[in-house]
Amino acid sequence: MIVPVENILMMAIQIEKSGIEFYRDLQQKFSPHSEVYKILGLLWKDEMKHKQSFEKLLATLKVEKMKTFYPKEVSRVTSFIEKKLFGDIEKAREYLEKYTEKQDMAEVFLYAIGIEMDTVYLYEKISAKIIPAEKDFMNAIIYEERSHVNKLKDLRAKIKSGEY
């Protein structure tokens, strides 16, 4: 059985939906006038753009434009998404509910950093299966996801130091 990349793209859309919800929920833990609040707003808006971009790509893809994932690859990618990514998203949500102090939020940001890094890994795998004409699209999203890692690291450091 050969699974088209479209199936993996649908999972990527779900990841972006989860990111939107997570960053919106996290944003509510901070004052609307704080820099953290503003940066988290930018992050969920980026995730919204990524979701829309994946939906657009999915709608316009032609089967012959895409390579396929073979069963072993699908198993690895699906397992990675379901156990690692969605598992970490769930853990981050649990932390979000559990912790209310700003210092404790550093742990939530640590999970978010890991999720973004795992997302980059996944998107690089998807990029390898897309024709060259679509690689610019994927590379742009990968670049943004990497920038999310840096923003989250900066926020986490500032929260841990008491700056926020």
C-alpha positions as CSV (number, residue, x, y, z in Angstrom):
1,M,0.0,0.0,0.0
2,I,1.3,3.4,-1.0
3,V,0.0,6.4,0.9
4,P,0.0,9.8,-0.9
5,V,1.6,12.8,0.8
6,E,-1.9,14.3,0.9
7,N,-2.7,12.1,3.9
8,I,0.4,13.4,5.7
9,L,-0.5,17.0,4.8
10,M,-3.9,16.5,6.4
11,M,-2.1,15.6,9.6
12,A,0.0,18.7,9.2
13,I,-3.2,20.7,9.0
14,Q,-4.3,19.1,12.3
15,I,-0.9,20.0,13.9
16,E,-1.4,23.6,12.9
17,K,-4.9,23.7,14.3
18,S,-3.6,22.4,17.6
19,G,-0.9,25.0,17.5
20,I,-3.5,27.8,17.0
21,E,-5.5,26.6,20.0
22,F,-2.5,26.1,22.2
23,Y,-1.0,29.5,21.6
24,R,-4.3,31.2,22.0
25,D,-4.9,29.4,25.3
26,L,-1.3,30.2,26.4
27,Q,-1.8,33.9,25.4
28,Q,-4.7,34.2,27.8
29,K,-2.4,33.5,30.7
30,F,-0.6,36.8,30.2
31,S,-1.6,40.5,30.4
32,P,-2.9,41.8,27.0
33,H,-0.4,44.7,27.4
34,S,2.6,42.4,27.8
35,E,5.2,41.6,25.1
36,V,4.6,37.9,25.8
37,Y,0.9,38.3,25.0
38,K,1.8,40.1,21.7
39,I,4.4,37.5,20.6
40,L,2.0,34.6,21.4
41,G,-0.6,36.4,19.3
42,L,1.9,36.5,16.4
43,L,2.7,32.8,16.8
44,W,-1.0,31.6,16.6
45,K,-1.5,33.9,13.6
46,D,1.5,32.3,11.9
47,E,0.0,28.9,12.7
48,M,-3.2,30.0,11.1
49,K,-1.4,31.1,8.0
50,H,0.4,27.7,7.9
51,K,-2.9,25.9,8.2
52,Q,-4.4,27.9,5.4
53,S,-1.3,27.4,3.2
54,F,-1.4,23.6,3.7
55,E,-5.1,23.6,2.9
56,K,-4.4,25.6,-0.3
57,L,-1.5,23.3,-1.2
58,L,-3.7,20.2,-0.5
59,A,-6.5,21.6,-2.7
60,T,-4.2,22.4,-5.6
61,L,-2.0,19.4,-5.6
62,K,-2.1,17.0,-8.4
63,V,-1.3,13.3,-7.6
64,E,1.5,13.3,-10.2
65,K,3.1,16.3,-8.6
66,M,3.8,14.4,-5.4
67,K,5.9,11.4,-4.4
68,T,4.4,8.9,-2.0
69,F,5.2,7.7,1.4
70,Y,5.6,3.9,1.5
71,P,4.1,1.8,4.4
72,K,7.3,1.8,6.6
73,E,7.6,5.6,6.1
74,V,3.9,6.2,6.9
75,S,4.2,4.1,10.0
76,R,7.2,6.1,11.2
77,V,5.6,9.5,10.4
78,T,2.2,8.6,11.7
79,S,3.7,7.2,14.9
80,F,5.8,10.3,15.3
81,I,2.8,12.6,14.8
82,E,0.4,10.7,17.1
83,K,2.8,9.7,19.9
84,K,5.4,12.4,19.9
85,L,3.8,15.5,18.6
86,F,0.2,15.1,19.7
87,G,1.5,13.5,23.0
88,D,3.7,16.6,23.7
89,I,0.8,18.9,22.8
90,E,-1.4,17.1,25.3
91,K,1.4,17.3,28.0
92,A,1.8,21.0,27.2
93,R,-2.0,21.5,27.6
94,E,-1.9,19.7,31.0
95,Y,0.9,22.0,32.1
96,L,-1.1,25.0,30.9
97,E,-4.0,24.0,33.0
98,K,-1.9,23.0,36.0
99,Y,0.4,26.0,36.3
100,T,-0.7,29.6,36.8
101,E,2.4,31.3,38.0
102,K,4.6,32.9,35.4
103,Q,7.7,31.0,36.6
104,D,5.8,27.7,36.0
105,M,5.0,28.8,32.5
106,A,8.7,28.2,31.6
107,E,7.8,24.5,31.6
108,V,5.0,25.1,29.2
109,F,7.3,27.0,26.9
110,L,9.8,24.1,27.0
111,Y,7.2,21.8,25.7
112,A,6.2,24.3,23.0
113,I,9.9,24.5,21.9
114,G,10.1,20.8,21.5
115,I,6.8,20.7,19.6
116,E,8.0,23.3,17.2
117,M,11.3,21.5,16.7
118,D,9.5,18.2,16.0
119,T,7.2,20.1,13.6
120,V,10.3,21.3,11.7
121,Y,11.5,17.7,11.5
122,L,8.1,16.5,10.1
123,Y,7.9,19.3,7.6
124,E,11.4,18.5,6.3
125,K,10.1,15.0,5.7
126,I,7.1,16.3,3.8
127,S,9.3,18.7,1.8
128,A,11.4,15.7,0.6
129,K,8.3,14.3,-1.0
130,I,7.1,17.4,-2.8
131,I,8.2,18.5,-6.3
132,P,10.8,21.3,-6.5
133,A,8.2,23.9,-7.4
134,E,6.5,23.4,-4.1
135,K,9.7,23.3,-2.0
136,D,9.8,27.1,-1.7
137,F,6.5,26.9,0.0
138,M,7.6,24.3,2.5
139,N,10.9,26.0,3.1
140,A,9.1,29.2,4.0
141,I,7.0,27.4,6.6
142,I,10.0,25.5,7.9
143,Y,11.8,28.8,8.3
144,E,8.9,30.3,10.2
145,E,8.6,27.3,12.5
146,R,12.4,27.6,13.2
147,S,11.8,31.3,14.1
148,H,9.1,30.2,16.5
149,V,11.7,28.0,18.3
150,N,13.9,31.1,18.7
151,K,11.0,33.3,19.9
152,L,9.9,30.7,22.4
153,K,13.5,30.2,23.7
154,D,13.8,34.0,24.2
155,L,10.4,34.1,26.0
156,R,11.2,31.2,28.2
157,A,14.6,32.7,29.2
158,K,12.9,36.0,30.1
159,I,10.2,34.3,32.1
160,K,12.7,32.2,34.0
161,S,14.8,35.3,34.7
162,G,11.7,37.1,36.0
163,E,11.9,39.7,33.3
164,Y,8.3,38.9,32.4
